[in-house]
Amino acid sequence: MHLVTAFVLASLLGVKNRDRAGRLPSFPGVIETVHLLPGRVRFRVPGLVGRRAEGQQLKARLARLEAVKEVEVNPISGSIRLRFAEERLQPELLLGATIRLLGLERQLERAPRSWLAREVQEGGEALNRAVYQRTGGLLDFYTAMPLLLVILGVRNVLAGRMLGWPLLWWAYREVFPPTWKDR
C-alpha cells in the first residue's frame, strides 16, 4: 500500500469511539467527502468527471468488498455513493480504498498551490505564448527577456558605463534609469 494512503488510514484508524458525522478528511480538487451518514458515504472526485470506464471499473472493484452493499458512480458529477455495513467496515477504509483504486496518491502528495501562485504562473504562460506568436516562433518570453537584458548590459559595457557590475544590473539601469542624477 502506498505511503500516503497508509499514513491517512493509520491516522484515521487510530481514533476510536468518535462521532463520525463529517469527520472524514477532504482533499479539495482530488477527493472530497461530501457527506457521511451511518452506513452511507459520498465522495466527489473531480478527476472522475467524464470518465465512465474508470467509474465502472471502480464500481466493480468496490462492489467486491463483502461489507459494501451498494456502489453508485456518477461520471457526470464525479460522485461516488457507497452503502456499507457499518459494523463490518469503517468509512476510513472506503476512503483509503477509493484513493488507492483511483490512483490518487500522487495527487495527494503534491503541495497545494495558492490562488495567487496559479494566477501568476498562468499569466506568465499567456505572456510567453503571446511573445512566441508575435515573433512567429523565433523567440518566447523566457528567452527574449534574458537576451534583451544581456544585450543592454553589453551595450553599457561597450559604452564604458558601470564597469564591474553584473550585466543584469546594467540592463536594469538602462531600462529603468534612476530619477536622481549620477555625479
C-alpha positions in Angstrom: 0.0 0.0 0.0 1.3 3.5 -0.8 2.9 5.5 1.9 0.3 8.4 1.8 -2.6 6.0 1.9 -1.1 4.1 4.7 -0.5 7.3 6.7 -4.0 8.6 6.2 -5.5 5.3 7.2 -3.3 4.9 10.2 -4.0 8.3 11.5 -7.8 7.9 10.9 -8.0 4.4 12.4 -6.1 5.5 15.5 -9.1 7.5 16.7 -11.7 5.3 18.5 -15.2 5.9 19.6 -15.8 9.2 18.0 -18.8 10.8 16.3 -18.3 10.1 12.6 -20.5 12.8 11.2 -18.4 14.9 8.8 -15.1 13.6 10.2 -13.6 12.0 7.1 -11.0 14.2 5.6 -11.4 16.0 2.3 -8.7 16.8 -0.2 -10.0 19.7 -2.3 -9.6 19.2 -6.0 -8.6 15.5 -5.5 -11.2 13.7 -3.4 -13.8 15.3 -1.1 -16.1 13.8 1.4 -19.5 15.2 0.7 -21.3 13.5 3.5 -21.0 10.7 5.9 -24.0 9.0 7.5 -24.2 5.7 9.3 -23.7 3.1 6.6 -23.5 5.6 3.8 -20.8 7.9 2.4 -20.5 10.1 -0.6 -17.2 11.2 -2.2 -16.7 13.7 -5.0 -13.7 13.1 -7.3 -13.3 15.9 -9.9 -10.9 13.7 -11.9 -13.6 11.2 -12.4 -15.9 13.6 -14.3 -16.5 12.3 -17.9 -14.5 9.1 -17.3 -17.3 6.5 -17.5 -14.9 3.5 -18.0 -12.9 4.3 -14.8 -16.1 4.8 -12.9 -17.4 1.4 -13.9 -14.1 -0.2 -13.1 -14.1 1.4 -9.6 -17.7 0.4 -9.1 -16.9 -3.3 -9.9 -13.9 -3.3 -7.6 -15.6 -1.7 -4.6 -18.6 -4.0 -5.0 -16.3 -7.0 -4.5 -15.9 -6.0 -0.8 -18.1 -8.1 1.4 -19.3 -5.3 3.6 -20.2 -3.0 0.7 -23.9 -3.2 -0.1 -24.2 -0.8 -3.0 -21.9 1.4 -5.1 -23.2 4.2 -7.3 -20.7 6.1 -9.5 -21.9 9.2 -11.5 -19.3 10.1 -14.1 -21.2 13.3 -14.9 -20.7 14.8 -11.4 -17.7 12.7 -10.3 -19.8 11.5 -7.4 -19.3 8.1 -5.6 -22.0 6.9 -3.2 -21.4 3.9 -1.1 -23.8 2.0 1.2 -22.0 -0.4 3.5 -22.4 -2.5 6.7 -21.1 -0.1 9.3 -20.5 -2.8 11.9 -18.2 -4.6 9.5 -16.4 -1.8 7.6 -15.2 1.6 8.6 -15.7 4.5 6.2 -12.0 5.4 6.6 -11.1 2.2 4.8 -13.5 3.0 2.0 -11.8 6.4 1.6 -8.4 4.7 1.5 -9.6 2.1 -0.9 -11.1 4.7 -3.2 -7.9 6.7 -3.2 -5.9 3.6 -3.9 -8.1 2.2 -6.7 -8.3 5.6 -8.5 -4.5 6.1 -8.1 -4.9 9.4 -6.4 -1.8 9.0 -4.1 0.5 11.2 -6.3 -2.1 14.0 -6.4 -2.3 13.9 -2.6 1.5 14.2 -2.2 1.7 17.4 -4.2 1.8 20.5 -2.2 -1.2 22.7 -2.8 -0.7 25.9 -4.7 -2.2 29.2 -3.7 -4.6 31.1 -6.0 -2.0 33.9 -6.5 0.7 31.4 -7.5 -1.6 29.8 -10.1 -2.6 33.2 -11.5 1.0 34.4 -11.8 2.0 31.2 -13.5 -0.9 31.3 -15.9 -0.2 35.0 -16.6 3.5 34.1 -17.4 2.4 31.3 -19.7 0.0 33.6 -21.5 2.7 36.2 -22.0 5.1 33.5 -23.2 2.6 32.4 -25.8 1.9 35.9 -26.9 5.6 36.7 -27.5 6.1 33.3 -29.3 3.1 34.0 -31.6 4.1 37.7 -32.2 7.7 36.7 -33.2 6.5 33.8 -35.4 8.1 31.2 -33.2 11.5 32.8 -33.2 11.5 33.8 -29.5 9.5 33.2 -26.4 9.3 35.4 -23.4 11.6 33.2 -21.3 14.3 33.6 -24.0 13.6 37.2 -25.0 13.9 38.8 -21.6 17.3 37.5 -20.6 18.5 38.1 -24.2 17.3 41.7 -24.0 19.0 42.3 -20.6 22.3 40.8 -21.8 22.2 43.0 -25.0 21.6 46.1 -22.9 24.3 45.1 -20.5 26.8 44.5 -23.2 25.9 47.9 -24.7 26.6 49.6 -21.4 30.0 47.8 -21.1 30.9 48.9 -24.5 29.9 52.5 -23.7 32.2 52.3 -20.6 29.4 52.8 -18.0 29.2 51.0 -14.7 32.1 48.6 -15.1 32.3 45.9 -12.5 28.5 45.4 -12.1 26.6 42.3 -13.4 25.0 42.6 -16.8 21.5 42.3 -15.4 22.1 45.4 -13.2 23.4 47.4 -16.2 20.4 46.4 -18.2 18.0 47.3 -15.4 19.6 50.7 -15.1 19.2 51.1 -18.9 15.6 50.1 -18.9 14.6 51.9 -15.7 17.0 54.9 -15.3 17.3 56.4 -11.9 15.4 59.6 -11.2 18.3 61.2 -9.4 21.4 62.5 -11.3 24.6 60.5 -11.2 27.5 62.5 -10.0 
